[in-house]
Amino acid sequence: MAPHRLRKKPPSPDATATPAPAVASYPLLSLPPEVVNEILTRLSLRDAVRTSALSRAWRRRWESLPSLDIDIGYGKQALWTVDCVLSRCSGRVRRFHTCLDELSARRLDDWLLVLSRRGGVEDLDLRPDQPYKFLSLHSTIFSWRRLISIDLFACHIPPLPQDFVGFPDLKVLSLGKVKLQRNGEYQLQEIIETSPLLEKLTLSELYIGEDGDDFIEWEIKAPNLRYITICSNIDYGWNFAELPCLHSAVIDLWEYVGHRDFAKFLAGLVQARKLNLCMYYAPANAALPKVNGIKILETLPCTFQNLKLLKLFMHFCELAPIFSLFCFLKSAPNLVKLKIKILKMTGINWLPNEMSFMKLMLSKARLLHTLSISHAYDCSVSHVGPLHELVTYGRASAQAQILFQDCVLLVIYTIPSRKIKVTTTRPDDTIEQNTMGISDLGPELLDLILARLPLRDAARASVLSVAWCRSWRHLSDLNFTSPCAAVCDREAIDGVLLHHAGPVRSVR
Amino acid sequence: MEVDKGKGEAEETRKVAEADRDTVTLKSSDGKLFEVSKEAAARLSTVLAGMIAGGSIDDNGTDLKQIGSEALENVVDYCNKHANSIPSAALISSSISFNTAPFKEPEEWERKFVDRLSHDALFDLVEAANFLGMERLLDVTCHKISEMMKGKSPDQIREVFNIKNDYTKEELEEIRQELAWAFYDD
């Protein structure tokens, strides 16, 4: 940076005799213009624009900012704001995060074209306001080579233009409920392949236009990809290829790659350290042996050497997913070595196979710290008998404790001393009175407690502290019928599902 | 750290040793001398790095006529503290962060460093940082000033920064109308 000419400081009568005043003695605007720009670009758009009311010298100051971030949340007047800002300030727009109501949506094409003339943006986040109607996106965004992050929700994605060359800087691509046209699979493949720096990919509930013909198999090839999330109720033929940097994967497919080789599909995630798999539906594969008509996953073609954390969401009442679990455990040597410290079983009905599994874990898992159990919401069997059976069952780990929770009680059974500690807590009390201690409980317990709260309260608990911040997003039960019913219309549910990271076990 | 200028007998030896010294001496507009580690100066200031590389460092104190002694003392203090600070875990792990925000949050010690400054000292420091091409210090000082403006009403900002409201009532109303979306909840 070249030295800049400095403002002459106004003479102070006797600088050494008087202590520095608490209030600035010379004006902010006397700082070099590039410094004023630095300060103003750190303000929100609204705060920056409001400086125009300070004095005449400030009136148009914000309009000459070289770059600005446009960030407009739900229920705000995107139309006036964006029109006003783009017409008054000719600076580069770095970030364009906009939630568009119906009126603004009609201006979207114009805005995107204006942004194109300024070289595109780095960070694009577009979603319709509630109640949402799908946005139509102009294909000009495919020429924005500066893009680092793309987050689109409920948009129609146009086909790629002929001259599309990729996004050389793109690190984050997140598509939620977007619609792609016929053969959109190839379009996704091309975008991902031409974004060599891509680190995080989220594909959630896509719709790809049907052409009624062949099933398209395509590849997600991303040499720097670290995080991948795919949630879909339709198999769009995804395969993973060459993901050498993969750190964690969340895979929640309802129709589990039905007619394809499930083992081969999983093998694409072989580098993962964390794996979050929803296995409600038995993986089917014509080549696999069948038990009672259901195909069984017996072996995986690879070893998950790096896998440290495996989260499986599965039915324990069916043979296929149980076999799949064992198949997985056989293929993840480091996971097995790590042993099981925390075992969380939700939706328990105290069936014999569930009991056997828990007893097996108690008797074999030497590092077991917590076995947490919660009832299926319609469980009619009393927990007293089965719990007593578990508590008195021989266990391999001295510090193992059993945590049981039904709708009213949070009960902690500490096995070693055979003392049964029963704590009754109403969730509300816990949050208000014991904020200090409750964060120390650890994520498993927080989950348990959060699961008892109405969804709205659970989500609101995220402001309590860092430990609480993301907990609700992993809840496996989403209860929309609680006191928040008034605000929980269809769109609110969409909002929740968008932010909710884990598989959903039940929705009421 | 301030050193006395020109102790006669030491003068000659100092000049000889200057070339291999691992510090450089900077001279403020009011003639005070400050020493700072050459490595830190070159790392934190593009202008000083250029001067060191170009050999335009004066053994008797490189003149920085535009920077007063109070600001220069803060600059040198910042360089020394920066050299001693251990990057926080947040900064280390930022290599895998997807945050596209262009500005790094100041670290705790940097916050404290600027919090103790008077307004005038802060303004002097931000200018000095800009002049010396000290990207990180500029970042920290600009952050501090922007914090003083965030979420404030025009009246509050005028008070903090001693800005005279020279608008007529009508003009102010006109601005509020024009930019209603930014003023709607005042």
Interface residues (C-beta under 8 A of the other chain):
Chain A: M1 A2 P3 H4 L6 R7 K9 P19 A20 P21 A22 V23 A24 S25 Y26 P27 L28 L31 P32 E34 V35 E38 I39 L40 T41 R42 L43 S44 L45 R46 D47 V49 R50 T51 S52 A53 L54 S55 R56 W58 R59 K76 Q77 W80 T81 C84 R94 R95 E122 D123 I148 S149 K171 V172 E199 K200 R226
Chain B: T46 V47 Q66 I67 G68 I96 F98 T100 P102 F103 S118 H119 D120 A121 F123 D124 V126 E127 N130 F131 L132 G133 E135 L138 D139 C142 H143 I145 S146 M149 K150 G151 K152 P154 I157 R158 E159 V160 F161 N162 I163 K164 N165 D166 Y167 E171 L172 I175 R176 E178 L179 A180 W181 A182 F183
